Amino acid sequence: MGNYVENYDLIVKKWEPVLVTPAEETKRGIYFLSNVDEDENLVRTIYCYHHKKTNDDDPSGVIKNALSKVLVHYHPLAGRLVTTTADEGRLAVDCTGEGVLFVEAEANCSMGSIDFSKPDAETRGKLVYEIPGVKSIFQIPPLMIQVTKFKCGGFVLGISFNHVLADGQAAAEFIVSWAETARGLPISVPPFLDRTILKARTPPKIEFHHSEFDPIEDKSSAVNDFSNEEIMVYKYLKFTPQMIQTAKSKTTGLLTKPCSSYEALSAFVWRARTRALNTAPDQLMRVLVVVNVRDKFEPRLPKGYFGNAIKYTAATCQARDLVDQPLSYVVGLVQEAIRRVNDEHLRSTIDYNEIRRAIRPLGFTYISSTWSGLAFGSTNFGWGEAISTGPVELPVDEGILFLPRQEKGKMCMYAFMGLPVSAMGNFEELVRQIN
């Protein structure tokens, strides 16, 4: 992308938004959302494309036209979020066919003026549309699109997706389907829309202890836990293949089964984060590991399941053990949390939410998730694959998102995370010590 200008003052002029409706008549009525469709956060991502002289089509027109066509298959995205009065205020989608909000925009610079490799939420946020003055998710369409053209001819596709409509895999499959439609291809993975297959049982049965919903007592008040430090810093922290292998090698022969890279990184970050925050030794700490559960149900969820199919599974440990025990011990805790995720446990979680409508407390908790294995990079709308993709921001400060990135033929993993300024310095030093 050429040289960039540090802290370039990006100015984006946005035209009036329009609504893109399905190209054909679609099903109307209330669309069921399961108890797994619980996260109401807006997930905002950007996709950057070079200008291709061999393709003189207008990106906005091509993308908008393809969106209209693909919405025929993904018609709930053209609806609006509601609560159903007949079902205790359950969140649902009213499939009205109103459409997706679409905005065309123009930047005052070339793409080379912006450093897309850094998690600059202020700059990235200008490339994704946000309705001013909104105070409720019910005032926001489930999907909003912005196409920003740069002076070099390149453009950025900005997507705002309400998490209740899709998890990472479902969102990625939708975007790939949209891109295939733009190129005149059939959809390779048609969506499976029926979420009633994840309805709670009648009557609901809570068969397990779901520790992800347990509150955690604060025992760190006497220790410098940075709770009064208001300034947060967000960074991409690089883990090379060698660093990941080194971390995994510390568990060799000490676990009942070899650990995955995700398990090793989740454990390492949980441990290092606890050290960096100087947490009180007797403070209970928790990690919520996000697991894709499509193949955990019996039978497996249908291919193309469009919705949320993830589980936040919890591992807990006192800070002193996280700090003093070897990494293999912490990886073992993470592996055990993931091992518990099976059909029976998932059904019990769905029923737990049916009865309790529970919210996971985030005190002394960090959430580990990954985009590894998702097709966010395979988004060719006719201008080649995206040259850069990524989130605008973390949905929650307690979250850590592992982002795969190909560099010189090797797959590196970047941990996108935020910490108080002082703690981030401590954390970076612990990362450097891996090798």
Secondary structure, 3 states (H helix, E strand, C coil): CCCCCCCCCCCEEECCCEEECCCCCCCCEEEECCCCCCCCCEEEEEEEECCCCCCCCCHHHHHHHHHHHHCCCCHHHHCEEEEEHHHCCEEEEEECCCCEEEEEEEECCCHHHCCCCCCCHHHHHCCCCCCCCCCCHHHCCCEEEEEEECCCCCEEEEEEEECCCCCHHHHHHHHHHHHHHHCCCCCCCCCECCHHHHCCCCCCCCCCCCHHHCCCCCCCCCCCCCCCCCCEEEEEEEECHHHHHHHHHCCCCCCCCCCCHHHHHHHHHHHHHHHHCCCCCCCEEEEEEEEECCCCCCCCCCCCECCCCEEEEEEEEEHHHHHHCCHHHHHHHHHHHHHCCCHHHHHHHHHHHHHHCCCCCCCCEEEEEECCCCCCCCCCCCCCCCCEEEECCCCCCCEEEEEEEEECCEEEEEEEEEEEHHHHHHHHHHHHCCC
